[in-house]
Amino acid sequence: MEEYAKICEFKPTSEQVNNLPEPLRKYIHDLETRCDPAGDVAELTLTRDQIACAGIEITELKETIRKLQGTCDLEVERLRNLIIKYAGKFETIASSDGSGHADIGRAFRREL
């Protein structure tokens, strides 16, 4: 796919075409003049290439999103475990001090 992406990015300039040997330069000029006098085919070709390149970029962005989602899921799980750990400590402290806050700690853990 990288090779296709490189091809998508290459657009010959007038200078590059003009630096070609005369027979090849004349052939390209004649093709363009005869086959696409209004420039419609060139515009459609450019649009097609841009759509193909955008498709490649979308695929790469989806892959990045998938990787980030996995990282976020791991972080959420890590934070959830920390909350459970500290909720248990709170529950233990609350029950030992007789304040009646142990119910809050148990309720908190059930919510997670």
Biopython code that builds the backbone (N, CA, C, O; Angstrom):
import numpy as np
from Bio.PDB.StructureBuilder import StructureBuilder

atoms = [
    (1, "MET", "N", (0.813, -1.199, 0.000)),
    (1, "MET", "CA", (0.000, 0.000, 0.000)),
    (1, "MET", "C", (0.854, 1.259, 0.000)),
    (1, "MET", "O", (0.445, 2.279, -0.555)),
    (2, "GLU", "N", (2.028, 1.207, 0.610)),
    (2, "GLU", "CA", (2.882, 2.383, 0.650)),
    (2, "GLU", "C", (3.289, 2.814, -0.748)),
    (2, "GLU", "O", (3.373, 4.007, -1.041)),
    (3, "GLU", "N", (3.542, 1.833, -1.613)),
    (3, "GLU", "CA", (3.926, 2.179, -2.984)),
    (3, "GLU", "C", (2.788, 2.905, -3.679)),
    (3, "GLU", "O", (3.015, 3.878, -4.398)),
    (4, "TYR", "N", (1.551, 2.430, -3.465)),
    (4, "TYR", "CA", (0.406, 3.084, -4.087)),
    (4, "TYR", "C", (0.250, 4.496, -3.529)),
    (4, "TYR", "O", (-0.082, 5.426, -4.264)),
    (5, "ALA", "N", (0.491, 4.653, -2.220)),
    (5, "ALA", "CA", (0.391, 5.978, -1.618)),
    (5, "ALA", "C", (1.413, 6.927, -2.238)),
    (5, "ALA", "O", (1.121, 8.102, -2.461)),
    (6, "LYS", "N", (2.618, 6.411, -2.516)),
    (6, "LYS", "CA", (3.645, 7.247, -3.145)),
    (6, "LYS", "C", (3.213, 7.649, -4.557)),
    (6, "LYS", "O", (3.432, 8.781, -4.988)),
    (7, "ILE", "N", (2.597, 6.704, -5.264)),
    (7, "ILE", "CA", (2.112, 6.988, -6.619)),
    (7, "ILE", "C", (1.011, 8.044, -6.556)),
    (7, "ILE", "O", (0.938, 8.936, -7.402)),
    (8, "CYS", "N", (0.144, 7.927, -5.523)),
    (8, "CYS", "CA", (-0.945, 8.889, -5.372)),
    (8, "CYS", "C", (-0.402, 10.298, -5.182)),
    (8, "CYS", "O", (-1.012, 11.267, -5.635)),
    (9, "GLU", "N", (0.723, 10.414, -4.526)),
    (9, "GLU", "CA", (1.287, 11.720, -4.232)),
    (9, "GLU", "C", (2.016, 12.321, -5.431)),
    (9, "GLU", "O", (2.173, 13.540, -5.500)),
    (10, "PHE", "N", (2.465, 11.492, -6.379)),
    (10, "PHE", "CA", (3.244, 11.996, -7.507)),
    (10, "PHE", "C", (2.338, 12.623, -8.554)),
    (10, "PHE", "O", (1.447, 11.970, -9.096)),
    (11, "LYS", "N", (2.575, 13.876, -8.823)),
    (11, "LYS", "CA", (1.879, 14.592, -9.885)),
    (11, "LYS", "C", (2.954, 15.292, -10.708)),
    (11, "LYS", "O", (3.592, 16.225, -10.219)),
    (12, "PRO", "N", (3.165, 14.857, -11.957)),
    (12, "PRO", "CA", (4.220, 15.484, -12.760)),
    (12, "PRO", "C", (3.913, 16.962, -12.997)),
    (12, "PRO", "O", (2.774, 17.348, -13.261)),
    (13, "THR", "N", (4.935, 17.749, -12.897)),
    (13, "THR", "CA", (4.784, 19.182, -13.149)),
    (13, "THR", "C", (5.018, 19.454, -14.637)),
    (13, "THR", "O", (5.517, 18.600, -15.369)),
    (14, "SER", "N", (4.657, 20.629, -15.053)),
    (14, "SER", "CA", (4.903, 21.026, -16.446)),
    (14, "SER", "C", (6.397, 20.975, -16.741)),
    (14, "SER", "O", (6.815, 20.572, -17.827)),
    (15, "GLU", "N", (7.187, 21.386, -15.767)),
    (15, "GLU", "CA", (8.639, 21.386, -15.947)),
    (15, "GLU", "C", (9.159, 19.963, -16.179)),
    (15, "GLU", "O", (10.010, 19.743, -17.041)),
    (16, "GLN", "N", (8.642, 18.999, -15.405)),
    (16, "GLN", "CA", (9.081, 17.610, -15.587)),
    (16, "GLN", "C", (8.708, 17.088, -16.971)),
    (16, "GLN", "O", (9.511, 16.432, -17.635)),
    (17, "VAL", "N", (7.481, 17.383, -17.399)),
    (17, "VAL", "CA", (7.046, 16.937, -18.732)),
    (17, "VAL", "C", (7.880, 17.635, -19.806)),
    (17, "VAL", "O", (8.280, 17.009, -20.787)),
    (18, "ASN", "N", (8.138, 18.915, -19.624)),
    (18, "ASN", "CA", (8.916, 19.668, -20.614)),
    (18, "ASN", "C", (10.364, 19.209, -20.688)),
    (18, "ASN", "O", (11.025, 19.424, -21.704)),
    (19, "ASN", "N", (10.869, 18.583, -19.638)),
    (19, "ASN", "CA", (12.247, 18.073, -19.639)),
    (19, "ASN", "C", (12.372, 16.688, -20.282)),
    (19, "ASN", "O", (13.478, 16.166, -20.427)),
    (20, "LEU", "N", (11.256, 16.108, -20.660)),
    (20, "LEU", "CA", (11.296, 14.804, -21.335)),
    (20, "LEU", "C", (11.848, 14.976, -22.747)),
    (20, "LEU", "O", (11.827, 16.080, -23.291)),
    (21, "PRO", "N", (12.335, 13.903, -23.336)),
    (21, "PRO", "CA", (12.782, 13.985, -24.734)),
    (21, "PRO", "C", (11.622, 14.434, -25.636)),
    (21, "PRO", "O", (10.458, 14.132, -25.371)),
    (22, "GLU", "N", (11.960, 15.142, -26.678)),
    (22, "GLU", "CA", (10.961, 15.750, -27.567)),
    (22, "GLU", "C", (9.870, 14.771, -28.022)),
    (22, "GLU", "O", (8.694, 15.120, -27.923)),
    (23, "PRO", "N", (10.194, 13.556, -28.519)),
    (23, "PRO", "CA", (9.122, 12.665, -28.999)),
    (23, "PRO", "C", (8.130, 12.302, -27.889)),
    (23, "PRO", "O", (6.922, 12.259, -28.119)),
    (24, "LEU", "N", (8.638, 12.046, -26.713)),
    (24, "LEU", "CA", (7.759, 11.674, -25.600)),
    (24, "LEU", "C", (6.932, 12.880, -25.144)),
    (24, "LEU", "O", (5.740, 12.746, -24.866)),
    (25, "ARG", "N", (7.549, 14.031, -25.068)),
    (25, "ARG", "CA", (6.854, 15.249, -24.682)),
    (25, "ARG", "C", (5.734, 15.560, -25.672)),
    (25, "ARG", "O", (4.626, 15.911, -25.268)),
    (26, "LYS", "N", (6.022, 15.431, -26.971)),
    (26, "LYS", "CA", (5.021, 15.690, -28.002)),
    (26, "LYS", "C", (3.879, 14.675, -27.914)),
    (26, "LYS", "O", (2.711, 15.026, -28.085)),
    (27, "TYR", "N", (4.224, 13.425, -27.648)),
    (27, "TYR", "CA", (3.208, 12.368, -27.521)),
    (27, "TYR", "C", (2.254, 12.687, -26.366)),
    (27, "TYR", "O", (1.038, 12.589, -26.526)),
    (28, "ILE", "N", (2.790, 13.064, -25.218)),
    (28, "ILE", "CA", (1.963, 13.387, -24.050)),
    (28, "ILE", "C", (1.091, 14.605, -24.350)),
    (28, "ILE", "O", (-0.096, 14.613, -24.024)),
    (29, "HIS", "N", (1.664, 15.615, -24.961)),
    (29, "HIS", "CA", (0.909, 16.815, -25.291)),
    (29, "HIS", "C", (-0.233, 16.491, -26.261)),
    (29, "HIS", "O", (-1.353, 16.972, -26.088)),
    (30, "ASP", "N", (0.051, 15.676, -27.279)),
    (30, "ASP", "CA", (-0.983, 15.289, -28.254)),
    (30, "ASP", "C", (-2.090, 14.462, -27.593)),
    (30, "ASP", "O", (-3.272, 14.657, -27.875)),
    (31, "LEU", "N", (-1.705, 13.559, -26.730)),
    (31, "LEU", "CA", (-2.715, 12.767, -26.014)),
    (31, "LEU", "C", (-3.643, 13.666, -25.214)),
    (31, "LEU", "O", (-4.866, 13.527, -25.261)),
    (32, "GLU", "N", (-3.049, 14.574, -24.493)),
    (32, "GLU", "CA", (-3.846, 15.480, -23.668)),
    (32, "GLU", "C", (-4.770, 16.332, -24.534)),
    (32, "GLU", "O", (-5.941, 16.514, -24.200)),
    (33, "THR", "N", (-4.252, 16.850, -25.638)),
    (33, "THR", "CA", (-5.036, 17.717, -26.514)),
    (33, "THR", "C", (-6.162, 16.962, -27.194)),
    (33, "THR", "O", (-7.292, 17.449, -27.242)),
    (34, "ARG", "N", (-5.873, 15.783, -27.718)),
    (34, "ARG", "CA", (-6.886, 15.021, -28.464)),
    (34, "ARG", "C", (-7.898, 14.322, -27.564)),
    (34, "ARG", "O", (-9.088, 14.283, -27.877)),
    (35, "CYS", "N", (-7.436, 13.780, -26.466)),
    (35, "CYS", "CA", (-8.302, 12.953, -25.628)),
    (35, "CYS", "C", (-9.090, 13.749, -24.607)),
    (35, "CYS", "O", (-10.142, 13.304, -24.148)),
    (36, "ASP", "N", (-8.602, 14.902, -24.253)),
    (36, "ASP", "CA", (-9.252, 15.636, -23.172)),
    (36, "ASP", "C", (-9.138, 17.141, -23.391)),
    (36, "ASP", "O", (-8.512, 17.837, -22.591)),
    (37, "PRO", "N", (-9.738, 17.651, -24.470)),
    (37, "PRO", "CA", (-9.569, 19.066, -24.772)),
    (37, "PRO", "C", (-10.116, 19.994, -23.680)),
    (37, "PRO", "O", (-9.584, 21.085, -23.478)),
    (38, "ALA", "N", (-11.161, 19.576, -22.982)),
    (38, "ALA", "CA", (-11.738, 20.431, -21.937)),
    (38, "ALA", "C", (-11.097, 20.191, -20.571)),
    (38, "ALA", "O", (-11.349, 20.943, -19.629)),
    (39, "GLY", "N", (-10.271, 19.149, -20.458)),
    (39, "GLY", "CA", (-9.624, 18.853, -19.184)),
    (39, "GLY", "C", (-10.472, 18.033, -18.235)),
    (39, "GLY", "O", (-10.099, 17.840, -17.077)),
    (40, "ASP", "N", (-11.634, 17.537, -18.721)),
    (40, "ASP", "CA", (-12.537, 16.787, -17.846)),
    (40, "ASP", "C", (-11.920, 15.465, -17.368)),
    (40, "ASP", "O", (-12.021, 15.117, -16.192)),
    (41, "VAL", "N", (-11.292, 14.746, -18.275)),
    (41, "VAL", "CA", (-10.699, 13.453, -17.912)),
    (41, "VAL", "C", (-9.585, 13.658, -16.884)),
    (41, "VAL", "O", (-9.466, 12.904, -15.919)),
    (42, "ALA", "N", (-8.784, 14.679, -17.107)),
    (42, "ALA", "CA", (-7.703, 14.966, -16.160)),
    (42, "ALA", "C", (-8.275, 15.277, -14.785)),
    (42, "ALA", "O", (-7.762, 14.804, -13.771)),
    (43, "GLU", "N", (-9.335, 16.072, -14.751)),
    (43, "GLU", "CA", (-9.960, 16.420, -13.467)),
    (43, "GLU", "C", (-10.552, 15.186, -12.794)),
    (43, "GLU", "O", (-10.404, 15.010, -11.584)),
    (44, "LEU", "N", (-11.224, 14.327, -13.572)),
    (44, "LEU", "CA", (-11.791, 13.096, -13.008)),
    (44, "LEU", "C", (-10.693, 12.150, -12.512)),
    (44, "LEU", "O", (-10.842, 11.504, -11.474)),
    (45, "THR", "N", (-9.607, 12.076, -13.250)),
    (45, "THR", "CA", (-8.486, 11.229, -12.836)),
    (45, "THR", "C", (-7.879, 11.745, -11.542)),
    (45, "THR", "O", (-7.589, 10.968, -10.632)),
    (46, "LEU", "N", (-7.693, 13.031, -11.461)),
    (46, "LEU", "CA", (-7.150, 13.632, -10.248)),
    (46, "LEU", "C", (-8.084, 13.380, -9.067)),
    (46, "LEU", "O", (-7.636, 13.049, -7.969)),
    (47, "THR", "N", (-9.371, 13.538, -9.302)),
    (47, "THR", "CA", (-10.358, 13.297, -8.245)),
    (47, "THR", "C", (-10.324, 11.835, -7.808)),
    (47, "THR", "O", (-10.367, 11.546, -6.612)),
    (48, "ARG", "N", (-10.248, 10.925, -8.754)),
    (48, "ARG", "CA", (-10.165, 9.493, -8.424)),
    (48, "ARG", "C", (-8.929, 9.203, -7.580)),
    (48, "ARG", "O", (-8.998, 8.465, -6.597)),
    (49, "ASP", "N", (-7.810, 9.781, -7.965)),
    (49, "ASP", "CA", (-6.579, 9.575, -7.206)),
    (49, "ASP", "C", (-6.684, 10.155, -5.799)),
    (49, "ASP", "O", (-6.206, 9.555, -4.837)),
    (50, "GLN", "N", (-7.309, 11.320, -5.685)),
    (50, "GLN", "CA", (-7.479, 11.930, -4.367)),
    (50, "GLN", "C", (-8.378, 11.078, -3.477)),
    (50, "GLN", "O", (-8.129, 10.957, -2.278)),
    (51, "ILE", "N", (-9.417, 10.491, -4.056)),
    (51, "ILE", "CA", (-10.315, 9.620, -3.299)),
    (51, "ILE", "C", (-9.567, 8.374, -2.839)),
    (51, "ILE", "O", (-9.734, 7.933, -1.701)),
    (52, "ALA", "N", (-8.741, 7.803, -3.717)),
    (52, "ALA", "CA", (-7.951, 6.624, -3.346)),
    (52, "ALA", "C", (-6.996, 6.955, -2.202)),
    (52, "ALA", "O", (-6.857, 6.174, -1.261)),
    (53, "CYS", "N", (-6.351, 8.093, -2.284)),
    (53, "CYS", "CA", (-5.429, 8.511, -1.214)),
    (53, "CYS", "C", (-6.191, 8.772, 0.083)),
    (53, "CYS", "O", (-5.714, 8.429, 1.166)),
    (54, "ALA", "N", (-7.363, 9.372, -0.025)),
    (54, "ALA", "CA", (-8.173, 9.613, 1.173)),
    (54, "ALA", "C", (-8.580, 8.277, 1.805)),
    (54, "ALA", "O", (-8.626, 8.153, 3.029)),
    (55, "GLY", "N", (-8.874, 7.289, 0.969)),
    (55, "GLY", "CA", (-9.216, 5.960, 1.488)),
    (55, "GLY", "C", (-8.065, 5.358, 2.270)),
    (55, "GLY", "O", (-8.273, 4.737, 3.312)),
    (56, "ILE", "N", (-6.854, 5.539, 1.770)),
    (56, "ILE", "CA", (-5.662, 5.034, 2.473)),
    (56, "ILE", "C", (-5.525, 5.750, 3.814)),
    (56, "ILE", "O", (-5.251, 5.117, 4.834)),
    (57, "GLU", "N", (-5.714, 7.060, 3.813)),
    (57, "GLU", "CA", (-5.601, 7.826, 5.050)),
    (57, "GLU", "C", (-6.677, 7.410, 6.049)),
    (57, "GLU", "O", (-6.406, 7.322, 7.246)),
    (58, "ILE", "N", (-7.887, 7.154, 5.572)),
    (58, "ILE", "CA", (-8.970, 6.721, 6.450)),
    (58, "ILE", "C", (-8.622, 5.383, 7.093)),
    (58, "ILE", "O", (-8.843, 5.193, 8.289)),
    (59, "THR", "N", (-8.082, 4.459, 6.313)),
    (59, "THR", "CA", (-7.672, 3.163, 6.847)),
    (59, "THR", "C", (-6.615, 3.335, 7.936)),
    (59, "THR", "O", (-6.681, 2.690, 8.982)),
    (60, "GLU", "N", (-5.643, 4.205, 7.683)),
    (60, "GLU", "CA", (-4.601, 4.459, 8.679)),
    (60, "GLU", "C", (-5.186, 5.098, 9.934)),
    (60, "GLU", "O", (-4.787, 4.747, 11.045)),
    (61, "LEU", "N", (-6.121, 6.028, 9.777)),
    (61, "LEU", "CA", (-6.752, 6.670, 10.928)),
    (61, "LEU", "C", (-7.584, 5.672, 11.739)),
    (61, "LEU", "O", (-7.587, 5.718, 12.969)),
    (62, "LYS", "N", (-8.284, 4.776, 11.052)),
    (62, "LYS", "CA", (-9.058, 3.749, 11.762)),
    (62, "LYS", "C", (-8.145, 2.858, 12.583)),
    (62, "LYS", "O", (-8.483, 2.489, 13.708)),
    (63, "GLU", "N", (-7.005, 2.513, 12.039)),
    (63, "GLU", "CA", (-6.032, 1.685, 12.749)),
    (63, "GLU", "C", (-5.513, 2.428, 13.989)),
    (63, "GLU", "O", (-5.373, 1.834, 15.059)),
    (64, "THR", "N", (-5.233, 3.712, 13.840)),
    (64, "THR", "CA", (-4.777, 4.521, 14.971)),
    (64, "THR", "C", (-5.856, 4.587, 16.048)),
    (64, "THR", "O", (-5.560, 4.461, 17.236)),
    (65, "ILE", "N", (-7.090, 4.783, 15.637)),
    (65, "ILE", "CA", (-8.212, 4.834, 16.587)),
    (65, "ILE", "C", (-8.336, 3.500, 17.317)),
    (65, "ILE", "O", (-8.543, 3.470, 18.530)),
    (66, "ARG", "N", (-8.211, 2.400, 16.580)),
    (66, "ARG", "CA", (-8.308, 1.076, 17.196)),
    (66, "ARG", "C", (-7.223, 0.889, 18.254)),
    (66, "ARG", "O", (-7.488, 0.370, 19.338)),
    (67, "LYS", "N", (-5.999, 1.316, 17.931)),
    (67, "LYS", "CA", (-4.894, 1.200, 18.900)),
    (67, "LYS", "C", (-5.154, 2.065, 20.120)),
    (67, "LYS", "O", (-4.946, 1.631, 21.253)),
    (68, "LEU", "N", (-5.615, 3.305, 19.885)),
    (68, "LEU", "CA", (-5.896, 4.206, 21.003)),
    (68, "LEU", "C", (-7.035, 3.676, 21.865)),
    (68, "LEU", "O", (-7.000, 3.805, 23.089)),
    (69, "GLN", "N", (-8.044, 3.080, 21.235)),
    (69, "GLN", "CA", (-9.174, 2.519, 21.978)),
    (69, "GLN", "C", (-8.688, 1.420, 22.906)),
    (69, "GLN", "O", (-9.113, 1.337, 24.058)),
    (70, "GLY", "N", (-7.793, 0.575, 22.400)),
    (70, "GLY", "CA", (-7.231, -0.500, 23.226)),
    (70, "GLY", "C", (-6.461, 0.067, 24.407)),
    (70, "GLY", "O", (-6.562, -0.441, 25.524)),
    (71, "THR", "N", (-5.694, 1.117, 24.159)),
    (71, "THR", "CA", (-4.942, 1.764, 25.232)),
    (71, "THR", "C", (-5.888, 2.373, 26.260)),
    (71, "THR", "O", (-5.656, 2.253, 27.463)),
    (72, "CYS", "N", (-6.946, 3.022, 25.799)),
    (72, "CYS", "CA", (-7.924, 3.622, 26.709)),
    (72, "CYS", "C", (-8.626, 2.552, 27.535)),
    (72, "CYS", "O", (-8.840, 2.742, 28.733)),
    (73, "ASP", "N", (-8.990, 1.428, 26.914)),
    (73, "ASP", "CA", (-9.640, 0.338, 27.643)),
    (73, "ASP", "C", (-8.743, -0.174, 28.759)),
    (73, "ASP", "O", (-9.217, -0.443, 29.862)),
    (74, "LEU", "N", (-7.448, -0.311, 28.481)),
    (74, "LEU", "CA", (-6.508, -0.762, 29.503)),
    (74, "LEU", "C", (-6.405, 0.246, 30.647)),
    (74, "LEU", "O", (-6.356, -0.137, 31.817)),
    (75, "GLU", "N", (-6.374, 1.519, 30.308)),
    (75, "GLU", "CA", (-6.272, 2.564, 31.334)),
    (75, "GLU", "C", (-7.531, 2.616, 32.183)),
    (75, "GLU", "O", (-7.444, 2.774, 33.401)),
    (76, "VAL", "N", (-8.693, 2.487, 31.570)),
    (76, "VAL", "CA", (-9.951, 2.475, 32.318)),
    (76, "VAL", "C", (-9.965, 1.296, 33.288)),
    (76, "VAL", "O", (-10.367, 1.442, 34.442)),
    (77, "GLU", "N", (-9.529, 0.138, 32.822)),
    (77, "GLU", "CA", (-9.485, -1.045, 33.687)),
    (77, "GLU", "C", (-8.508, -0.829, 34.841)),
    (77, "GLU", "O", (-8.798, -1.214, 35.974)),
    (78, "ARG", "N", (-7.371, -0.228, 34.572)),
    (78, "ARG", "CA", (-6.386, 0.049, 35.629)),
    (78, "ARG", "C", (-6.976, 0.992, 36.674)),
    (78, "ARG", "O", (-6.834, 0.758, 37.874)),
    (79, "LEU", "N", (-7.636, 2.054, 36.222)),
    (79, "LEU", "CA", (-8.238, 3.009, 37.152)),
    (79, "LEU", "C", (-9.382, 2.374, 37.940)),
    (79, "LEU", "O", (-9.547, 2.649, 39.128)),
    (80, "ARG", "N", (-10.155, 1.541, 37.291)),
    (80, "ARG", "CA", (-11.251, 0.828, 37.972)),
    (80, "ARG", "C", (-10.693, -0.040, 39.088)),
    (80, "ARG", "O", (-11.249, -0.068, 40.186)),
    (81, "ASN", "N", (-9.606, -0.746, 38.824)),
    (81, "ASN", "CA", (-8.994, -1.597, 39.845)),
    (81, "ASN", "C", (-8.459, -0.771, 41.013)),
    (81, "ASN", "O", (-8.562, -1.182, 42.169)),
    (82, "LEU", "N", (-7.883, 0.402, 40.706)),
    (82, "LEU", "CA", (-7.413, 1.282, 41.777)),
    (82, "LEU", "C", (-8.567, 1.768, 42.645)),
    (82, "LEU", "O", (-8.459, 1.818, 43.871)),
    (83, "ILE", "N", (-9.665, 2.123, 42.001)),
    (83, "ILE", "CA", (-10.839, 2.589, 42.753)),
    (83, "ILE", "C", (-11.350, 1.477, 43.659)),
    (83, "ILE", "O", (-11.667, 1.719, 44.823)),
    (84, "ILE", "N", (-11.432, 0.256, 43.128)),
    (84, "ILE", "CA", (-11.889, -0.877, 43.934)),
    (84, "ILE", "C", (-10.941, -1.095, 45.115)),
    (84, "ILE", "O", (-11.376, -1.336, 46.241)),
    (85, "LYS", "N", (-9.665, -1.009, 44.843)),
    (85, "LYS", "CA", (-8.656, -1.197, 45.892)),
    (85, "LYS", "C", (-8.845, -0.172, 47.013)),
    (85, "LYS", "O", (-8.867, -0.524, 48.193)),
    (86, "TYR", "N", (-8.982, 1.102, 46.628)),
    (86, "TYR", "CA", (-9.116, 2.140, 47.633)),
    (86, "TYR", "C", (-10.504, 2.163, 48.268)),
    (86, "TYR", "O", (-10.641, 2.581, 49.418)),
    (87, "ALA", "N", (-11.518, 1.729, 47.559)),
    (87, "ALA", "CA", (-12.850, 1.609, 48.162)),
    (87, "ALA", "C", (-12.806, 0.558, 49.259)),
    (87, "ALA", "O", (-13.427, 0.732, 50.308)),
    (88, "GLY", "N", (-12.079, -0.537, 49.029)),
    (88, "GLY", "CA", (-11.928, -1.567, 50.049)),
    (88, "GLY", "C", (-11.208, -1.033, 51.273)),
    (88, "GLY", "O", (-11.578, -1.357, 52.402)),
    (89, "LYS", "N", (-10.179, -0.214, 51.062)),
    (89, "LYS", "CA", (-9.459, 0.381, 52.195)),
    (89, "LYS", "C", (-10.378, 1.328, 52.955)),
    (89, "LYS", "O", (-10.372, 1.347, 54.186)),
    (90, "PHE", "N", (-11.168, 2.115, 52.225)),
    (90, "PHE", "CA", (-12.107, 3.032, 52.871)),
    (90, "PHE", "C", (-13.109, 2.253, 53.702)),
    (90, "PHE", "O", (-13.429, 2.641, 54.825)),
    (91, "GLU", "N", (-13.605, 1.151, 53.150)),
    (91, "GLU", "CA", (-14.576, 0.310, 53.846)),
    (91, "GLU", "C", (-13.980, -0.226, 55.149)),
    (91, "GLU", "O", (-14.635, -0.227, 56.192)),
    (92, "THR", "N", (-12.724, -0.681, 55.072)),
    (92, "THR", "CA", (-12.052, -1.215, 56.256)),
    (92, "THR", "C", (-11.867, -0.118, 57.306)),
    (92, "THR", "O", (-12.129, -0.349, 58.486)),
    (93, "ILE", "N", (-11.424, 1.060, 56.899)),
    (93, "ILE", "CA", (-11.212, 2.168, 57.834)),
    (93, "ILE", "C", (-12.544, 2.606, 58.436)),
    (93, "ILE", "O", (-12.636, 2.837, 59.642)),
    (94, "ALA", "N", (-13.575, 2.720, 57.600)),
    (94, "ALA", "CA", (-14.879, 3.182, 58.078)),
    (94, "ALA", "C", (-15.474, 2.209, 59.081)),
    (94, "ALA", "O", (-16.067, 2.640, 60.070)),
    (95, "SER", "N", (-15.332, 0.897, 58.853)),
    (95, "SER", "CA", (-15.905, -0.050, 59.796)),
    (95, "SER", "C", (-15.126, -0.075, 61.104)),
    (95, "SER", "O", (-15.699, -0.340, 62.160)),
    (96, "SER", "N", (-13.833, 0.196, 61.045)),
    (96, "SER", "CA", (-13.027, 0.139, 62.264)),
    (96, "SER", "C", (-13.223, 1.384, 63.132)),
    (96, "SER", "O", (-13.015, 1.333, 64.344)),
    (97, "ASP", "N", (-13.623, 2.503, 62.513)),
    (97, "ASP", "CA", (-13.785, 3.697, 63.349)),
    (97, "ASP", "C", (-15.201, 3.849, 63.883)),
    (97, "ASP", "O", (-15.483, 4.783, 64.634)),
    (98, "GLY", "N", (-16.094, 2.943, 63.502)),
    (98, "GLY", "CA", (-17.454, 2.939, 64.034)),
    (98, "GLY", "C", (-18.322, 4.063, 63.514)),
    (98, "GLY", "O", (-19.361, 4.361, 64.103)),
    (99, "SER", "N", (-17.918, 4.698, 62.413)),
    (99, "SER", "CA", (-18.676, 5.853, 61.915)),
    (99, "SER", "C", (-19.890, 5.446, 61.074)),
    (99, "SER", "O", (-20.748, 6.276, 60.775)),
    (100, "GLY", "N", (-19.957, 4.178, 60.700)),
    (100, "GLY", "CA", (-21.083, 3.741, 59.883)),
    (100, "GLY", "C", (-20.913, 4.013, 58.407)),
    (100, "GLY", "O", (-21.858, 3.855, 57.634)),
    (101, "HIS", "N", (-19.707, 4.425, 57.997)),
    (101, "HIS", "CA", (-19.461, 4.708, 56.584)),
    (101, "HIS", "C", (-19.115, 3.464, 55.777)),
    (101, "HIS", "O", (-18.872, 3.558, 54.574)),
    (102, "ALA", "N", (-19.088, 2.314, 56.414)),
    (102, "ALA", "CA", (-18.751, 1.083, 55.692)),
    (102, "ALA", "C", (-19.768, 0.820, 54.589)),
    (102, "ALA", "O", (-19.423, 0.287, 53.535)),
    (103, "ASP", "N", (-21.031, 1.196, 54.835)),
    (103, "ASP", "CA", (-22.072, 0.981, 53.821)),
    (103, "ASP", "C", (-21.769, 1.769, 52.549)),
    (103, "ASP", "O", (-22.074, 1.303, 51.451)),
    (104, "ILE", "N", (-21.180, 2.945, 52.678)),
    (104, "ILE", "CA", (-20.828, 3.761, 51.519)),
    (104, "ILE", "C", (-19.759, 3.038, 50.699)),
    (104, "ILE", "O", (-19.862, 2.963, 49.474)),
    (105, "GLY", "N", (-18.738, 2.509, 51.366)),
    (105, "GLY", "CA", (-17.684, 1.778, 50.674)),
    (105, "GLY", "C", (-18.215, 0.567, 49.946)),
    (105, "GLY", "O", (-17.828, 0.311, 48.806)),
    (106, "ARG", "N", (-19.115, -0.202, 50.596)),
    (106, "ARG", "CA", (-19.691, -1.392, 49.940)),
    (106, "ARG", "C", (-20.554, -0.978, 48.747)),
    (106, "ARG", "O", (-20.505, -1.610, 47.692)),
    (107, "ALA", "N", (-21.335, 0.071, 48.914)),
    (107, "ALA", "CA", (-22.188, 0.546, 47.808)),
    (107, "ALA", "C", (-21.329, 1.014, 46.646)),
    (107, "ALA", "O", (-21.649, 0.752, 45.487)),
    (108, "PHE", "N", (-20.248, 1.700, 46.953)),
    (108, "PHE", "CA", (-19.338, 2.192, 45.939)),
    (108, "PHE", "C", (-18.752, 1.039, 45.148)),
    (108, "PHE", "O", (-18.684, 1.104, 43.921)),
    (109, "ARG", "N", (-18.332, -0.007, 45.824)),
    (109, "ARG", "CA", (-17.740, -1.169, 45.139)),
    (109, "ARG", "C", (-18.785, -1.875, 44.275)),
    (109, "ARG", "O", (-18.454, -2.385, 43.204)),
    (110, "ARG", "N", (-20.042, -1.912, 44.727)),
    (110, "ARG", "CA", (-21.090, -2.581, 43.926)),
    (110, "ARG", "C", (-21.335, -1.820, 42.617)),
    (110, "ARG", "O", (-21.618, -2.427, 41.584)),
    (111, "GLU", "N", (-21.224, -0.500, 42.670)),
    (111, "GLU", "CA", (-21.442, 0.321, 41.484)),
    (111, "GLU", "C", (-20.386, 0.066, 40.421)),
    (111, "GLU", "O", (-20.671, 0.201, 39.231)),
    (112, "LEU", "N", (-19.183, -0.296, 40.818)),
    (112, "LEU", "CA", (-18.098, -0.519, 39.873)),
    (112, "LEU", "C", (-18.275, -1.874, 39.254)),
    (112, "LEU", "O", (-17.469, -2.281, 38.418)),
]
sb = StructureBuilder()
sb.init_structure("model")
sb.init_model(0)
sb.init_chain("A")
sb.init_seg("    ")
for serial, (resi, resn, name, xyz) in enumerate(atoms, 1):
    if name == "N":
        sb.init_residue(resn, " ", resi, " ")
    sb.init_atom(name, np.array(xyz, "f"), 0.0, 1.0, " ", f" {name:<3s}", serial, name[0])
structure = sb.get_structure()
